[in-house]
């Protein structure tokens, strides 16, 4: 059985500033077909946009019975889903130091959606290293930020 392949990316212009613009993009492929998604928000962070890209991608899927393979350049999302989430759940969504998990609601949503899938993997790719679909996801995130800026 083929996998659903998802490349997603998030970004933020002015990530450490009070007023910034974020965007996310995703490319989903299955059975020779491709679908692109993007969106954005003001007053956000890069990490929120990275999580949002993965969440929106999973929300778009119409099946839970086909394996899903994510390819993401965000170590935050990949490490979170491959390592950290299980511990956070056991600790009541607290970190190893006992602090509340940042972006908890988004992590909870992503974990819930991932848990519905029969099989899912989160794979790290190098950003801006010529991985075609990763570059396209980045372009879509930037397109979303451009769209928000043009409305301001």
RONU-923009 format. One record per residue (C-alpha): x, y, z. Coordinates in steps of 0.02 Angstrom, whole numbers, plus 50000, padded with zeros to 5 digits. Layout:
RONU-923009
x X, y Y, z Z .
...
END
This chain:
RONU-923009
x 50000, y 50000, z 50000 .
x 50063, y 50174, z 49958 .
x 50094, y 50304, z 50091 .
x 50021, y 50476, z 50100 .
x 50174, y 50588, z 50090 .
x 50166, y 50758, z 50176 .
x 50298, y 50894, z 50168 .
x 50258, y 51040, z 50279 .
x 50342, y 51197, z 50340 .
x 50307, y 51350, z 50445 .
x 50389, y 51517, z 50458 .
x 50376, y 51685, z 50541 .
x 50437, y 51858, z 50492 .
x 50487, y 51955, z 50646 .
x 50480, y 51798, z 50754 .
x 50543, y 51886, z 50912 .
x 50443, y 52047, z 50887 .
x 50275, y 52096, z 50958 .
x 50195, y 52116, z 50786 .
x 50244, y 51981, z 50665 .
x 50171, y 51877, z 50526 .
x 50178, y 51689, z 50514 .
x 50136, y 51567, z 50377 .
x 50129, y 51381, z 50349 .
x 50126, y 51274, z 50194 .
x 50104, y 51091, z 50154 .
x 50112, y 50977, z 50004 .
x 50016, y 50813, z 50017 .
x 50041, y 50673, z 49891 .
x 49954, y 50509, z 49865 .
x 49920, y 50396, z 49717 .
x 49996, y 50514, z 49589 .
x 49894, y 50662, z 49653 .
x 49955, y 50815, z 49744 .
x 49868, y 50944, z 49853 .
x 49940, y 51106, z 49919 .
x 49883, y 51196, z 50077 .
x 49936, y 51359, z 50157 .
x 49880, y 51486, z 50284 .
x 49947, y 51610, z 50407 .
x 49918, y 51720, z 50557 .
x 49976, y 51881, z 50635 .
x 50059, y 51891, z 50805 .
x 50120, y 51712, z 50807 .
x 50283, y 51614, z 50815 .
x 50381, y 51501, z 50700 .
x 50346, y 51351, z 50812 .
x 50159, y 51383, z 50809 .
x 50163, y 51390, z 50619 .
x 50265, y 51228, z 50609 .
x 50138, y 51139, z 50719 .
x 49992, y 51216, z 50625 .
x 50059, y 51150, z 50459 .
x 50061, y 50972, z 50525 .
x 49890, y 50989, z 50608 .
x 49805, y 51062, z 50454 .
x 49882, y 50927, z 50346 .
x 49811, y 50788, z 50455 .
x 49642, y 50876, z 50467 .
x 49633, y 50873, z 50277 .
x 49650, y 50685, z 50264 .
x 49492, y 50586, z 50229 .
x 49561, y 50419, z 50288 .
x 49649, y 50346, z 50437 .
x 49692, y 50181, z 50353 .
x 49834, y 50233, z 50239 .
x 50007, y 50255, z 50316 .
x 50063, y 50437, z 50328 .
x 50244, y 50493, z 50310 .
x 50284, y 50671, z 50362 .
x 50442, y 50758, z 50301 .
x 50476, y 50914, z 50403 .
x 50627, y 51026, z 50425 .
x 50573, y 51072, z 50601 .
x 50670, y 50977, z 50735 .
x 50541, y 51048, z 50857 .
x 50397, y 50952, z 50776 .
x 50494, y 50795, z 50732 .
x 50576, y 50778, z 50904 .
x 50412, y 50821, z 50988 .
x 50314, y 50686, z 50899 .
x 50452, y 50555, z 50901 .
x 50514, y 50581, z 51078 .
x 50440, y 50715, z 51191 .
x 50251, y 50693, z 51176 .
x 50246, y 50523, z 51261 .
x 50334, y 50594, z 51414 .
x 50227, y 50750, z 51416 .
x 50069, y 50646, z 51415 .
x 50133, y 50539, z 51561 .
x 50177, y 50697, z 51658 .
x 50010, y 50783, z 51626 .
x 50080, y 50894, z 51489 .
x 50227, y 50953, z 51592 .
x 50409, y 50956, z 51536 .
x 50548, y 50858, z 51620 .
x 50579, y 51012, z 51728 .
x 50395, y 51018, z 51780 .
x 50352, y 51170, z 51675 .
x 50195, y 51176, z 51567 .
x 50226, y 51124, z 51387 .
x 50231, y 51275, z 51272 .
x 50097, y 51271, z 51137 .
x 50011, y 51132, z 51235 .
x 49843, y 51145, z 51145 .
x 49927, y 51127, z 50975 .
x 50033, y 50980, z 51034 .
x 49878, y 50897, z 51106 .
x 49784, y 50920, z 50941 .
x 49929, y 50854, z 50837 .
x 49950, y 50705, z 50952 .
x 49763, y 50668, z 50943 .
x 49761, y 50676, z 50753 .
x 49920, y 50571, z 50738 .
x 49846, y 50443, z 50856 .
x 49698, y 50416, z 50741 .
x 49811, y 50360, z 50599 .
x 49844, y 50175, z 50574 .
x 50029, y 50214, z 50545 .
x 50121, y 50380, z 50547 .
x 50303, y 50432, z 50541 .
x 50386, y 50600, z 50567 .
x 50549, y 50619, z 50470 .
x 50674, y 50761, z 50479 .
x 50737, y 50841, z 50319 .
x 50864, y 50980, z 50300 .
x 50780, y 51144, z 50261 .
x 50839, y 51246, z 50113 .
x 50944, y 51104, z 50044 .
x 50855, y 51075, z 49880 .
x 50726, y 50948, z 49938 .
x 50596, y 50995, z 49807 .
x 50435, y 50968, z 49905 .
x 50509, y 51043, z 50063 .
x 50557, y 51197, z 49962 .
x 50379, y 51204, z 49894 .
x 50307, y 51196, z 50070 .
x 50421, y 51341, z 50117 .
x 50361, y 51439, z 49964 .
x 50181, y 51410, z 50017 .
x 50219, y 51472, z 50194 .
x 50297, y 51629, z 50120 .
x 50149, y 51651, z 50003 .
x 50034, y 51648, z 50155 .
x 50140, y 51781, z 50241 .
x 50139, y 51887, z 50082 .
x 49949, y 51875, z 50076 .
x 49933, y 51934, z 50256 .
x 50056, y 52077, z 50228 .
x 49961, y 52134, z 50074 .
x 49801, y 52150, z 50178 .
x 49887, y 52259, z 50309 .
END
